[in-house]
Structure formats: C-alpha cells, structure tokens
Amino acid sequence: MFSRDRMPIHHKINPSDRKRIVRTSSRHSTAKTRPSVSKDLEESFYITTAVVPKGSDGYFDVTLESPLGSDSEKEDKPDDAKQSECERVYLAACKQCRVAPGKGVLQGLGTQRLSVKGLQLTSRDIEPITYALTRNHHVTTLDVSSNDIGKDGLNNIIRMLDENMSLTNLNISHNNVGTTGARLLSELIANSKMLKTISASGNKFGDEDASCIAESLKVSRVLQSLNLSHNNFHERGGETLAEGIEENTSLTDLDLSWNHLRLGGAIAIAEALKENKTLETLNIAWNGFSNAGCKVISGSLEVNTKLHTLNLSNNRIGYDGAKAVMNPLYNQLALLFLQLNLNSLSTLGAFELLMAIRDNPGSAIEKLELQEVPVLASAQIIEQEIKSVRPSFILIHDVVVLSDDHLALSSVINKRKVTSS
C-alpha cells in the first residue's frame, strides 16, 4: 500500500502532488482504515505516500496545495511556498496519521490562540496538531477542551511541550483523561518551564488522584493559574490538595469549585491559606462547606494578607456563616471581591454584611455579590451610603424584598436567647 519514496515531514511538499487520505468520519472509520502509525512518525519524522484506488469507500481527495481541496480555499493558500514549516508538518502528519486536516487548525497555527474545542477529537486526531506545534512559535494558547483525547492524547501534548517554547496556556478540560491523566498532569505541573495557566476541569479526577497533583504543586515554580473544578474531590482529596497549596510558591489563581470538599476540605484549605503567600484568587464555590466551613475559611482571612478574591457561592451558608464573614471585613485590608451568591444568608445576614462594610471605612472590599440572596429595600440605602464614601463600591444582587425575613429573624433571636441563658 505504501511506496518506497520517503521524504522529511517538514520537506516542501510539491503542490502538484495529489494523494488520498483516510476520511475521519466515524461512518467510515474502522480498525483497518486507520492503522496506528504514530510510532513510525515519532521515530523517523518521515511520511510515506499512500496509493489508494480511486473511488474506494472511506477515502476522499485532498490537494496538498489546498488542505480541504475546494477552489474557494485555494484563494487562502494559493501557493505552497507561503505555507509555514509547521503547516507543512501538520499536513504531512495528517497524511501519515490518516486524519483529515482542518482549515481551522491551519489558520490557528499562525495566530496566538489555537482552539479545537468541542470537535469530538480523539487521541489520533490530536496527534498531527502536536507534531505541528513542535515547529510553531506563534501559538501561546492551546484549547483542546470538550473532546475525548484521553490519556494518550494528553501524553502526546506533554511530549510536544518538551520541544515547544511558546505555549503558556493550556486547556484540557472535559477530556476524560482519568487517573492516568492525573499522573500526566502532575508531571506537567512539576516539570513545565513555560506553562503559566492550566485548566483541567471536568476530567473525573478523584481523591486517589489528589496526591500526585499535590506533590507537583509543592515543587512547581512556574504555574500561576490552575483550574480543577467539576471533578470528584471529596474531603480526603481536599485535605491532600491543601498540603500542596500550603507549600506552593507560584500559584496566584486556584479554582476548586464544583467538587465535594465539605467541612473537612474547608478546614484543610483554611489552614493552607494561613501559610500560603502567593494565592490571590480562590474559587471554592459549590462545595457544601456549610456555616462551619465558612467560619474556618473566614478565620484564615484574618491571617492571610494576600488573597483579594474569594468565591464562596452556593456553599449552604446561612446567617451564622454571614456573621463569620463579617469579622475579617473589619481587620482584613486585602480582600477586594467577595462572592456569596446562592446562599441562604437571609435578609438580616445581607443587611449586616453591608453594615460591616459601611462601618469600616478602612476595609478594602470593592465588590460584593449576593445574587439569589434576598436583600431588604432598606439595604439599598446602606449601599448608597457606602458609595458616597467609596464610589468604586459595587453591590450585585437581584432579589429585593420590602419587609424583614421574620422567620430568619426569629430564629436568630431564639439562638441568642439560648446562648445568653
């Protein structure tokens, strides 16, 4: 099936050379039409010329002069001489891997951002892209989220990063990489000399995967932003990750939202925040911390002087949790943005939060988010009083009630009576 003529994958391809490659559509993809040849590509970096009978099922014409073969697209690439080296590598790798080249990929290779988000790509489909990026100096952001590249696709990306010297942002979210992928991710965090941002949301990481990620965070000196949201970390996983957070010296932005950290995770993260000196933005929304978890997190803010953005949305926080958040507002001069959306603070809790901000002119808080939290009409007066002293202050809310939440108020009064007695 293959001729004996071979040429370097980055060799200038003859525009008149028209060959056929395998269609990647799932209708025609079979084990026979898509054999694994990545090993040959890796070891020799050469391609072969496939000879396919005309009209054979599962094949289609591709002119190397125009990646997708249409006349209109020839206007975009009229001359092969204008193709960059990485484009030629990509086209040749597509032939060798037997996948259809994408016009969007070819266009993205010449920009700073290359996105193939949500295209249902597999590890085989991502392989030609990784080979092209070894010869690329333009792309700084690679987004392969919402595909199915799996651990093999992630491994190809990691090997590519050994040679690529321009990528600083990588999004591998929602790719079903699992436990093996978590180990590869930890290798990437620990060893990468260029990546500053990694998003690995929704990859089914669990408590057993937290250990290797935490260990990599302890030694990372380059990574600044890490997104581990929408995974399956529970209390044990939160406690393990907190060990890495405590010793990390590079992260400024961490997203652990939409996990199951609960009280145990909140306590561990609170302790880590007392030691961490670099973290500026922390998203721990949707973790079921409850009032007790909110209290320990708030307590850590009286020690931490670096964190300026905290998201505690939808954490089952009630009035008692709101009271706990007020304490650092009197003493903490770093916190600028606080999100408490979708919590049951009650109108009284929201009102007292605003009072705490108003009565402490030295507080640094500039933005308070209370979406889906009922706010008294009278609380809006407090908001205006704050703005008269601090014009940049922003309150975001969407539920206004005309009278007090009497049930919440009576509950608070009863608790105070029990405590005093």
Protein Blocks (a to p, Z undefined) as FASTA:
>chain_A
ZZfbdcdfkbccdfklccddddfbfklgcfklmccfklmmmmnopacdddddehiahiac
ddfklmnopaklmmmmmbfklpcfklmmmmmmmmmnopacdfklmmmmmmmbdcfehklp
afklmmmmmmmmmmcckbmbdcfehianbjmlmmmmmmmmmmpckbfbdcfehklnojml
mmmmmmmmmmpckbmbdcfehklpafklmmmmmmmmmmpckbmbdcfehiabdfklmmmm
mmmmmmpckbfbdcfehiankjmlmmmmmmmmmmpckbmbdcfehklnojmlmmmmmmmm
mmmckbmbdcfehkhpafklmmmmmmmmmmmckbmbdcfehiaebjmlmmmmmmmmmmmm
kbmbfbdcfehiacdfklmmmmmmmmmmmmmbccddfbdcfbdcfklmmmmmmmmmmmmZ
Z
